[in-house]
Amino acid sequence: MYFNYKKFHLFLSMALVDAHYRFLYVNIGANGGASDGGVFRNCSLGEALEESCAGLPDPEPLPGDDKDYAMEACP
């Protein structure tokens, strides 16, 4: 299960860090044959983002920028 396509054993890990290099989220232990997108989709962070309950601040324009970066709802 932890044998990847390059024929060696592997545990996949994913981390989210802030601008000060502090770890905010770590997921370790996905099987070596999984894709990056599959690992992200099935981790608790991916699920929280999908359900809009990850505790992210509301989007707002950057200083000096009048564009609205709010995400559009998917049809």
PDB file of N, CA, C and O in Angstrom:
ATOM      1  N   MET A   1       0.821  -1.189   0.000  1.00  0.00           N
ATOM      2  CA  MET A   1       0.000   0.000   0.000  1.00  0.00           C
ATOM      3  C   MET A   1       0.873   1.264   0.000  1.00  0.00           C
ATOM      4  O   MET A   1       0.481   2.275  -0.583  1.00  0.00           O
ATOM      5  N   TYR A   2       2.023   1.225   0.629  1.00  0.00           N
ATOM      6  CA  TYR A   2       2.909   2.391   0.682  1.00  0.00           C
ATOM      7  C   TYR A   2       4.048   2.263  -0.319  1.00  0.00           C
ATOM      8  O   TYR A   2       5.115   2.845  -0.124  1.00  0.00           O
ATOM      9  N   PHE A   3       3.830   1.513  -1.377  1.00  0.00           N
ATOM     10  CA  PHE A   3       4.812   1.294  -2.426  1.00  0.00           C
ATOM     11  C   PHE A   3       4.419   2.201  -3.589  1.00  0.00           C
ATOM     12  O   PHE A   3       3.304   2.087  -4.099  1.00  0.00           O
ATOM     13  N   ASN A   4       5.313   3.105  -4.023  1.00  0.00           N
ATOM     14  CA  ASN A   4       4.938   4.065  -5.055  1.00  0.00           C
ATOM     15  C   ASN A   4       5.293   3.573  -6.460  1.00  0.00           C
ATOM     16  O   ASN A   4       5.808   2.468  -6.629  1.00  0.00           O
ATOM     17  N   TYR A   5       5.013   4.399  -7.454  1.00  0.00           N
ATOM     18  CA  TYR A   5       5.241   4.029  -8.847  1.00  0.00           C
ATOM     19  C   TYR A   5       6.717   3.908  -9.194  1.00  0.00           C
ATOM     20  O   TYR A   5       7.053   3.306 -10.214  1.00  0.00           O
ATOM     21  N   LYS A   6       7.611   4.461  -8.377  1.00  0.00           N
ATOM     22  CA  LYS A   6       9.051   4.346  -8.618  1.00  0.00           C
ATOM     23  C   LYS A   6       9.636   3.095  -7.960  1.00  0.00           C
ATOM     24  O   LYS A   6      10.849   2.886  -7.950  1.00  0.00           O
ATOM     25  N   LYS A   7       8.752   2.277  -7.416  1.00  0.00           N
ATOM     26  CA  LYS A   7       9.110   0.977  -6.846  1.00  0.00           C
ATOM     27  C   LYS A   7       9.860   1.070  -5.525  1.00  0.00           C
ATOM     28  O   LYS A   7      10.736   0.247  -5.263  1.00  0.00           O
ATOM     29  N   PHE A   8       9.537   2.055  -4.684  1.00  0.00           N
ATOM     30  CA  PHE A   8      10.077   2.051  -3.328  1.00  0.00           C
ATOM     31  C   PHE A   8       8.995   2.511  -2.348  1.00  0.00           C
ATOM     32  O   PHE A   8       8.004   3.123  -2.745  1.00  0.00           O
ATOM     33  N   HIS A   9       9.196   2.212  -1.090  1.00  0.00           N
ATOM     34  CA  HIS A   9       8.214   2.540  -0.058  1.00  0.00           C
ATOM     35  C   HIS A   9       8.261   4.028   0.268  1.00  0.00           C
ATOM     36  O   HIS A   9       9.327   4.645   0.282  1.00  0.00           O
ATOM     37  N   LEU A  10       7.096   4.585   0.526  1.00  0.00           N
ATOM     38  CA  LEU A  10       7.008   6.020   0.717  1.00  0.00           C
ATOM     39  C   LEU A  10       5.774   6.372   1.540  1.00  0.00           C
ATOM     40  O   LEU A  10       4.695   5.822   1.322  1.00  0.00           O
ATOM     41  N   PHE A  11       5.939   7.287   2.481  1.00  0.00           N
ATOM     42  CA  PHE A  11       4.828   7.928   3.172  1.00  0.00           C
ATOM     43  C   PHE A  11       4.756   9.345   2.632  1.00  0.00           C
ATOM     44  O   PHE A  11       5.767  10.047   2.608  1.00  0.00           O
ATOM     45  N   LEU A  12       3.586   9.776   2.200  1.00  0.00           N
ATOM     46  CA  LEU A  12       3.421  11.142   1.716  1.00  0.00           C
ATOM     47  C   LEU A  12       3.086  12.063   2.877  1.00  0.00           C
ATOM     48  O   LEU A  12       2.387  11.674   3.813  1.00  0.00           O
ATOM     49  N   SER A  13       3.587  13.271   2.806  1.00  0.00           N
ATOM     50  CA  SER A  13       3.256  14.270   3.820  1.00  0.00           C
ATOM     51  C   SER A  13       2.895  15.582   3.129  1.00  0.00           C
ATOM     52  O   SER A  13       3.343  15.863   2.018  1.00  0.00           O
ATOM     53  N   MET A  14       2.083  16.366   3.805  1.00  0.00           N
ATOM     54  CA  MET A  14       1.669  17.661   3.293  1.00  0.00           C
ATOM     55  C   MET A  14       1.637  18.617   4.474  1.00  0.00           C
ATOM     56  O   MET A  14       1.203  18.253   5.567  1.00  0.00           O
ATOM     57  N   ALA A  15       2.096  19.834   4.253  1.00  0.00           N
ATOM     58  CA  ALA A  15       2.108  20.819   5.336  1.00  0.00           C
ATOM     59  C   ALA A  15       1.661  22.177   4.813  1.00  0.00           C
ATOM     60  O   ALA A  15       1.847  22.507   3.642  1.00  0.00           O
ATOM     61  N   LEU A  16       1.074  22.945   5.702  1.00  0.00           N
ATOM     62  CA  LEU A  16       0.675  24.321   5.424  1.00  0.00           C
ATOM     63  C   LEU A  16       1.436  25.195   6.415  1.00  0.00           C
ATOM     64  O   LEU A  16       1.358  24.984   7.626  1.00  0.00           O
ATOM     65  N   VAL A  17       2.174  26.178   5.894  1.00  0.00           N
ATOM     66  CA  VAL A  17       2.945  27.073   6.763  1.00  0.00           C
ATOM     67  C   VAL A  17       2.541  28.515   6.504  1.00  0.00           C
ATOM     68  O   VAL A  17       2.019  28.844   5.439  1.00  0.00           O
ATOM     69  N   ASP A  18       2.788  29.371   7.490  1.00  0.00           N
ATOM     70  CA  ASP A  18       2.473  30.788   7.310  1.00  0.00           C
ATOM     71  C   ASP A  18       3.711  31.550   6.858  1.00  0.00           C
ATOM     72  O   ASP A  18       4.760  30.952   6.617  1.00  0.00           O
ATOM     73  N   ALA A  19       3.590  32.861   6.745  1.00  0.00           N
ATOM     74  CA  ALA A  19       4.683  33.691   6.250  1.00  0.00           C
ATOM     75  C   ALA A  19       5.869  33.742   7.207  1.00  0.00           C
ATOM     76  O   ALA A  19       6.942  34.222   6.841  1.00  0.00           O
ATOM     77  N   HIS A  20       5.681  33.253   8.424  1.00  0.00           N
ATOM     78  CA  HIS A  20       6.761  33.229   9.412  1.00  0.00           C
ATOM     79  C   HIS A  20       7.322  31.812   9.578  1.00  0.00           C
ATOM     80  O   HIS A  20       7.997  31.521  10.566  1.00  0.00           O
ATOM     81  N   TYR A  21       7.044  30.940   8.617  1.00  0.00           N
ATOM     82  CA  TYR A  21       7.540  29.551   8.593  1.00  0.00           C
ATOM     83  C   TYR A  21       7.010  28.712   9.761  1.00  0.00           C
ATOM     84  O   TYR A  21       7.653  27.745  10.171  1.00  0.00           O
ATOM     85  N   ARG A  22       5.865  29.070  10.286  1.00  0.00           N
ATOM     86  CA  ARG A  22       5.239  28.279  11.347  1.00  0.00           C
ATOM     87  C   ARG A  22       4.291  27.278  10.702  1.00  0.00           C
ATOM     88  O   ARG A  22       3.517  27.627   9.810  1.00  0.00           O
ATOM     89  N   PHE A  23       4.356  26.043  11.157  1.00  0.00           N
ATOM     90  CA  PHE A  23       3.466  25.014  10.643  1.00  0.00           C
ATOM     91  C   PHE A  23       2.061  25.238  11.196  1.00  0.00           C
ATOM     92  O   PHE A  23       1.870  25.323  12.409  1.00  0.00           O
ATOM     93  N   LEU A  24       1.091  25.332  10.306  1.00  0.00           N
ATOM     94  CA  LEU A  24      -0.300  25.497  10.696  1.00  0.00           C
ATOM     95  C   LEU A  24      -1.076  24.196  10.564  1.00  0.00           C
ATOM     96  O   LEU A  24      -2.081  23.994  11.245  1.00  0.00           O
ATOM     97  N   TYR A  25      -0.607  23.311   9.681  1.00  0.00           N
ATOM     98  CA  TYR A  25      -1.292  22.049   9.436  1.00  0.00           C
ATOM     99  C   TYR A  25      -0.270  21.053   8.904  1.00  0.00           C
ATOM    100  O   TYR A  25       0.565  21.401   8.069  1.00  0.00           O
ATOM    101  N   VAL A  26      -0.336  19.827   9.381  1.00  0.00           N
ATOM    102  CA  VAL A  26       0.544  18.762   8.893  1.00  0.00           C
ATOM    103  C   VAL A  26      -0.279  17.503   8.741  1.00  0.00           C
ATOM    104  O   VAL A  26      -1.052  17.145   9.630  1.00  0.00           O
ATOM    105  N   ASN A  27      -0.113  16.833   7.616  1.00  0.00           N
ATOM    106  CA  ASN A  27      -0.754  15.546   7.359  1.00  0.00           C
ATOM    107  C   ASN A  27       0.353  14.599   6.931  1.00  0.00           C
ATOM    108  O   ASN A  27       1.005  14.830   5.913  1.00  0.00           O
ATOM    109  N   ILE A  28       0.573  13.544   7.689  1.00  0.00           N
ATOM    110  CA  ILE A  28       1.636  12.579   7.393  1.00  0.00           C
ATOM    111  C   ILE A  28       1.034  11.191   7.345  1.00  0.00           C
ATOM    112  O   ILE A  28       0.226  10.821   8.197  1.00  0.00           O
ATOM    113  N   GLY A  29       1.429  10.431   6.348  1.00  0.00           N
ATOM    114  CA  GLY A  29       1.062   9.031   6.343  1.00  0.00           C
ATOM    115  C   GLY A  29       0.185   8.568   5.202  1.00  0.00           C
ATOM    116  O   GLY A  29      -0.255   7.418   5.205  1.00  0.00           O
ATOM    117  N   ALA A  30      -0.087   9.420   4.224  1.00  0.00           N
ATOM    118  CA  ALA A  30      -0.846   8.950   3.060  1.00  0.00           C
ATOM    119  C   ALA A  30       0.002   7.938   2.315  1.00  0.00           C
ATOM    120  O   ALA A  30       1.230   8.019   2.339  1.00  0.00           O
ATOM    121  N   ASN A  31      -0.631   6.994   1.659  1.00  0.00           N
ATOM    122  CA  ASN A  31       0.152   5.946   0.997  1.00  0.00           C
ATOM    123  C   ASN A  31       0.903   6.484  -0.213  1.00  0.00           C
ATOM    124  O   ASN A  31       0.473   7.443  -0.853  1.00  0.00           O
ATOM    125  N   GLY A  32       2.020   5.857  -0.514  1.00  0.00           N
ATOM    126  CA  GLY A  32       2.937   6.325  -1.547  1.00  0.00           C
ATOM    127  C   GLY A  32       2.382   6.342  -2.950  1.00  0.00           C
ATOM    128  O   GLY A  32       2.921   7.045  -3.804  1.00  0.00           O
ATOM    129  N   GLY A  33       1.338   5.605  -3.221  1.00  0.00           N
ATOM    130  CA  GLY A  33       0.763   5.572  -4.556  1.00  0.00           C
ATOM    131  C   GLY A  33      -0.298   6.630  -4.799  1.00  0.00           C
ATOM    132  O   GLY A  33      -0.819   6.736  -5.909  1.00  0.00           O
ATOM    133  N   ALA A  34      -0.627   7.416  -3.780  1.00  0.00           N
ATOM    134  CA  ALA A  34      -1.676   8.426  -3.910  1.00  0.00           C
ATOM    135  C   ALA A  34      -1.148   9.664  -4.626  1.00  0.00           C
ATOM    136  O   ALA A  34       0.036   9.988  -4.534  1.00  0.00           O
ATOM    137  N   SER A  35      -2.030  10.346  -5.333  1.00  0.00           N
ATOM    138  CA  SER A  35      -1.645  11.597  -5.995  1.00  0.00           C
ATOM    139  C   SER A  35      -1.712  12.747  -5.003  1.00  0.00           C
ATOM    140  O   SER A  35      -2.389  12.644  -3.979  1.00  0.00           O
ATOM    141  N   ASP A  36      -1.020  13.838  -5.294  1.00  0.00           N
ATOM    142  CA  ASP A  36      -1.060  15.020  -4.426  1.00  0.00           C
ATOM    143  C   ASP A  36      -2.490  15.521  -4.269  1.00  0.00           C
ATOM    144  O   ASP A  36      -2.930  15.840  -3.164  1.00  0.00           O
ATOM    145  N   GLY A  37      -3.208  15.588  -5.386  1.00  0.00           N
ATOM    146  CA  GLY A  37      -4.588  16.058  -5.336  1.00  0.00           C
ATOM    147  C   GLY A  37      -5.479  15.138  -4.534  1.00  0.00           C
ATOM    148  O   GLY A  37      -6.369  15.600  -3.821  1.00  0.00           O
ATOM    149  N   GLY A  38      -5.252  13.848  -4.639  1.00  0.00           N
ATOM    150  CA  GLY A  38      -6.038  12.882  -3.872  1.00  0.00           C
ATOM    151  C   GLY A  38      -5.769  12.992  -2.392  1.00  0.00           C
ATOM    152  O   GLY A  38      -6.695  12.902  -1.585  1.00  0.00           O
ATOM    153  N   VAL A  39      -4.514  13.185  -2.018  1.00  0.00           N
ATOM    154  CA  VAL A  39      -4.166  13.357  -0.605  1.00  0.00           C
ATOM    155  C   VAL A  39      -4.830  14.620  -0.067  1.00  0.00           C
ATOM    156  O   VAL A  39      -5.427  14.589   1.009  1.00  0.00           O
ATOM    157  N   PHE A  40      -4.737  15.729  -0.799  1.00  0.00           N
ATOM    158  CA  PHE A  40      -5.340  16.982  -0.358  1.00  0.00           C
ATOM    159  C   PHE A  40      -6.857  16.868  -0.258  1.00  0.00           C
ATOM    160  O   PHE A  40      -7.451  17.327   0.718  1.00  0.00           O
ATOM    161  N   ARG A  41      -7.473  16.270  -1.243  1.00  0.00           N
ATOM    162  CA  ARG A  41      -8.933  16.136  -1.260  1.00  0.00           C
ATOM    163  C   ARG A  41      -9.437  15.326  -0.072  1.00  0.00           C
ATOM    164  O   ARG A  41     -10.518  15.600   0.449  1.00  0.00           O
ATOM    165  N   ASN A  42      -8.668  14.335   0.361  1.00  0.00           N
ATOM    166  CA  ASN A  42      -9.124  13.438   1.417  1.00  0.00           C
ATOM    167  C   ASN A  42      -8.615  13.792   2.815  1.00  0.00           C
ATOM    168  O   ASN A  42      -8.944  13.097   3.777  1.00  0.00           O
ATOM    169  N   CYS A  43      -7.829  14.844   2.946  1.00  0.00           N
ATOM    170  CA  CYS A  43      -7.342  15.227   4.274  1.00  0.00           C
ATOM    171  C   CYS A  43      -8.353  16.164   4.939  1.00  0.00           C
ATOM    172  O   CYS A  43      -9.245  16.697   4.279  1.00  0.00           O
ATOM    173  N   SER A  44      -8.208  16.354   6.234  1.00  0.00           N
ATOM    174  CA  SER A  44      -9.166  17.189   6.962  1.00  0.00           C
ATOM    175  C   SER A  44      -9.113  18.651   6.518  1.00  0.00           C
ATOM    176  O   SER A  44     -10.134  19.337   6.551  1.00  0.00           O
ATOM    177  N   LEU A  45      -7.945  19.137   6.104  1.00  0.00           N
ATOM    178  CA  LEU A  45      -7.845  20.516   5.617  1.00  0.00           C
ATOM    179  C   LEU A  45      -8.619  20.679   4.308  1.00  0.00           C
ATOM    180  O   LEU A  45      -9.360  21.648   4.146  1.00  0.00           O
ATOM    181  N   GLY A  46      -8.456  19.752   3.386  1.00  0.00           N
ATOM    182  CA  GLY A  46      -9.195  19.811   2.119  1.00  0.00           C
ATOM    183  C   GLY A  46     -10.698  19.771   2.342  1.00  0.00           C
ATOM    184  O   GLY A  46     -11.454  20.497   1.697  1.00  0.00           O
ATOM    185  N   GLU A  47     -11.122  18.911   3.266  1.00  0.00           N
ATOM    186  CA  GLU A  47     -12.552  18.819   3.573  1.00  0.00           C
ATOM    187  C   GLU A  47     -13.059  20.119   4.207  1.00  0.00           C
ATOM    188  O   GLU A  47     -14.152  20.581   3.878  1.00  0.00           O
ATOM    189  N   ALA A  48     -12.272  20.709   5.115  1.00  0.00           N
ATOM    190  CA  ALA A  48     -12.687  21.957   5.769  1.00  0.00           C
ATOM    191  C   ALA A  48     -12.788  23.096   4.757  1.00  0.00           C
ATOM    192  O   ALA A  48     -13.709  23.910   4.832  1.00  0.00           O
ATOM    193  N   LEU A  49     -11.854  23.161   3.817  1.00  0.00           N
ATOM    194  CA  LEU A  49     -11.916  24.201   2.784  1.00  0.00           C
ATOM    195  C   LEU A  49     -13.118  23.994   1.874  1.00  0.00           C
ATOM    196  O   LEU A  49     -13.785  24.954   1.490  1.00  0.00           O
ATOM    197  N   GLU A  50     -13.392  22.749   1.532  1.00  0.00           N
ATOM    198  CA  GLU A  50     -14.535  22.436   0.671  1.00  0.00           C
ATOM    199  C   GLU A  50     -15.851  22.819   1.348  1.00  0.00           C
ATOM    200  O   GLU A  50     -16.779  23.285   0.687  1.00  0.00           O
ATOM    201  N   GLU A  51     -15.931  22.625   2.651  1.00  0.00           N
ATOM    202  CA  GLU A  51     -17.157  22.916   3.398  1.00  0.00           C
ATOM    203  C   GLU A  51     -17.185  24.338   3.956  1.00  0.00           C
ATOM    204  O   GLU A  51     -18.110  24.697   4.684  1.00  0.00           O
ATOM    205  N   SER A  52     -16.175  25.151   3.620  1.00  0.00           N
ATOM    206  CA  SER A  52     -16.066  26.550   4.073  1.00  0.00           C
ATOM    207  C   SER A  52     -16.087  26.673   5.592  1.00  0.00           C
ATOM    208  O   SER A  52     -16.688  27.603   6.130  1.00  0.00           O
ATOM    209  N   CYS A  53     -15.438  25.743   6.284  1.00  0.00           N
ATOM    210  CA  CYS A  53     -15.386  25.822   7.746  1.00  0.00           C
ATOM    211  C   CYS A  53     -13.943  25.745   8.249  1.00  0.00           C
ATOM    212  O   CYS A  53     -13.690  25.248   9.346  1.00  0.00           O
ATOM    213  N   ALA A  54     -12.999  26.240   7.442  1.00  0.00           N
ATOM    214  CA  ALA A  54     -11.590  26.184   7.814  1.00  0.00           C
ATOM    215  C   ALA A  54     -11.169  27.374   8.660  1.00  0.00           C
ATOM    216  O   ALA A  54     -10.028  27.423   9.119  1.00  0.00           O
ATOM    217  N   GLY A  55     -12.051  28.325   8.878  1.00  0.00           N
ATOM    218  CA  GLY A  55     -11.732  29.479   9.712  1.00  0.00           C
ATOM    219  C   GLY A  55     -10.875  30.513   9.009  1.00  0.00           C
ATOM    220  O   GLY A  55     -10.149  31.260   9.665  1.00  0.00           O
ATOM    221  N   LEU A  56     -10.944  30.570   7.683  1.00  0.00           N
ATOM    222  CA  LEU A  56     -10.182  31.565   6.942  1.00  0.00           C
ATOM    223  C   LEU A  56     -10.872  32.922   7.026  1.00  0.00           C
ATOM    224  O   LEU A  56     -12.099  32.985   7.095  1.00  0.00           O
ATOM    225  N   PRO A  57     -10.105  34.002   7.020  1.00  0.00           N
ATOM    226  CA  PRO A  57     -10.744  35.329   7.040  1.00  0.00           C
ATOM    227  C   PRO A  57     -11.457  35.604   5.717  1.00  0.00           C
ATOM    228  O   PRO A  57     -11.148  34.995   4.692  1.00  0.00           O
ATOM    229  N   ASP A  58     -12.395  36.513   5.755  1.00  0.00           N
ATOM    230  CA  ASP A  58     -13.104  36.904   4.531  1.00  0.00           C
ATOM    231  C   ASP A  58     -12.120  37.556   3.568  1.00  0.00           C
ATOM    232  O   ASP A  58     -11.193  38.242   3.999  1.00  0.00           O
ATOM    233  N   PRO A  59     -12.314  37.347   2.256  1.00  0.00           N
ATOM    234  CA  PRO A  59     -11.418  37.983   1.290  1.00  0.00           C
ATOM    235  C   PRO A  59     -11.601  39.493   1.291  1.00  0.00           C
ATOM    236  O   PRO A  59     -12.709  39.996   1.479  1.00  0.00           O
ATOM    237  N   GLU A  60     -10.520  40.197   1.081  1.00  0.00           N
ATOM    238  CA  GLU A  60     -10.591  41.653   0.978  1.00  0.00           C
ATOM    239  C   GLU A  60      -9.487  42.120   0.028  1.00  0.00           C
ATOM    240  O   GLU A  60      -8.483  41.427  -0.139  1.00  0.00           O
ATOM    241  N   PRO A  61      -9.662  43.275  -0.588  1.00  0.00           N
ATOM    242  CA  PRO A  61      -8.655  43.764  -1.537  1.00  0.00           C
ATOM    243  C   PRO A  61      -7.313  44.008  -0.858  1.00  0.00           C
ATOM    244  O   PRO A  61      -7.247  44.317   0.331  1.00  0.00           O
ATOM    245  N   LEU A  62      -6.267  43.865  -1.622  1.00  0.00           N
ATOM    246  CA  LEU A  62      -4.937  44.195  -1.139  1.00  0.00           C
ATOM    247  C   LEU A  62      -4.820  45.709  -1.015  1.00  0.00           C
ATOM    248  O   LEU A  62      -5.539  46.426  -1.710  1.00  0.00           O
ATOM    249  N   PRO A  63      -3.947  46.217  -0.161  1.00  0.00           N
ATOM    250  CA  PRO A  63      -3.788  47.668  -0.039  1.00  0.00           C
ATOM    251  C   PRO A  63      -3.444  48.295  -1.392  1.00  0.00           C
ATOM    252  O   PRO A  63      -2.543  47.826  -2.087  1.00  0.00           O
ATOM    253  N   GLY A  64      -4.150  49.333  -1.753  1.00  0.00           N
ATOM    254  CA  GLY A  64      -3.920  50.008  -3.019  1.00  0.00           C
ATOM    255  C   GLY A  64      -4.539  49.315  -4.221  1.00  0.00           C
ATOM    256  O   GLY A  64      -4.278  49.711  -5.357  1.00  0.00           O
ATOM    257  N   ASP A  65      -5.347  48.297  -4.000  1.00  0.00           N
ATOM    258  CA  ASP A  65      -5.961  47.535  -5.090  1.00  0.00           C
ATOM    259  C   ASP A  65      -7.470  47.550  -4.875  1.00  0.00           C
ATOM    260  O   ASP A  65      -7.942  47.254  -3.777  1.00  0.00           O
ATOM    261  N   ASP A  66      -8.228  47.892  -5.910  1.00  0.00           N
ATOM    262  CA  ASP A  66      -9.675  47.969  -5.762  1.00  0.00           C
ATOM    263  C   ASP A  66     -10.403  46.758  -6.326  1.00  0.00           C
ATOM    264  O   ASP A  66     -11.630  46.772  -6.421  1.00  0.00           O
ATOM    265  N   LYS A  67      -9.671  45.705  -6.706  1.00  0.00           N
ATOM    266  CA  LYS A  67     -10.303  44.501  -7.257  1.00  0.00           C
ATOM    267  C   LYS A  67     -10.917  43.668  -6.134  1.00  0.00           C
ATOM    268  O   LYS A  67     -10.391  43.623  -5.022  1.00  0.00           O
ATOM    269  N   ASP A  68     -12.023  43.018  -6.436  1.00  0.00           N
ATOM    270  CA  ASP A  68     -12.684  42.122  -5.479  1.00  0.00           C
ATOM    271  C   ASP A  68     -12.222  40.711  -5.786  1.00  0.00           C
ATOM    272  O   ASP A  68     -12.458  40.205  -6.883  1.00  0.00           O
ATOM    273  N   TYR A  69     -11.566  40.069  -4.828  1.00  0.00           N
ATOM    274  CA  TYR A  69     -11.050  38.726  -5.032  1.00  0.00           C
ATOM    275  C   TYR A  69     -11.928  37.647  -4.422  1.00  0.00           C
ATOM    276  O   TYR A  69     -11.478  36.514  -4.247  1.00  0.00           O
ATOM    277  N   ALA A  70     -13.154  37.972  -4.102  1.00  0.00           N
ATOM    278  CA  ALA A  70     -14.064  36.984  -3.546  1.00  0.00           C
ATOM    279  C   ALA A  70     -14.281  35.874  -4.573  1.00  0.00           C
ATOM    280  O   ALA A  70     -14.409  36.123  -5.772  1.00  0.00           O
ATOM    281  N   MET A  71     -14.316  34.653  -4.068  1.00  0.00           N
ATOM    282  CA  MET A  71     -14.507  33.507  -4.959  1.00  0.00           C
ATOM    283  C   MET A  71     -15.951  33.456  -5.438  1.00  0.00           C
ATOM    284  O   MET A  71     -16.887  33.677  -4.669  1.00  0.00           O
ATOM    285  N   GLU A  72     -16.109  33.168  -6.696  1.00  0.00           N
ATOM    286  CA  GLU A  72     -17.439  33.036  -7.273  1.00  0.00           C
ATOM    287  C   GLU A  72     -18.014  31.669  -6.892  1.00  0.00           C
ATOM    288  O   GLU A  72     -17.276  30.689  -6.787  1.00  0.00           O
ATOM    289  N   ALA A  73     -19.306  31.609  -6.692  1.00  0.00           N
ATOM    290  CA  ALA A  73     -19.953  30.338  -6.396  1.00  0.00           C
ATOM    291  C   ALA A  73     -19.951  29.465  -7.648  1.00  0.00           C
ATOM    292  O   ALA A  73     -20.162  29.948  -8.760  1.00  0.00           O
ATOM    293  N   CYS A  74     -19.712  28.199  -7.448  1.00  0.00           N
ATOM    294  CA  CYS A  74     -19.722  27.246  -8.572  1.00  0.00           C
ATOM    295  C   CYS A  74     -21.160  26.941  -8.951  1.00  0.00           C
ATOM    296  O   CYS A  74     -22.028  26.847  -8.084  1.00  0.00           O
ATOM    297  N   PRO A  75     -21.415  26.784 -10.252  1.00  0.00           N
ATOM    298  CA  PRO A  75     -22.799  26.463 -10.671  1.00  0.00           C
ATOM    299  C   PRO A  75     -23.229  25.087 -10.246  1.00  0.00           C
ATOM    300  O   PRO A  75     -24.357  24.679 -10.524  1.00  0.00           O
TER     301      PRO A  75
END
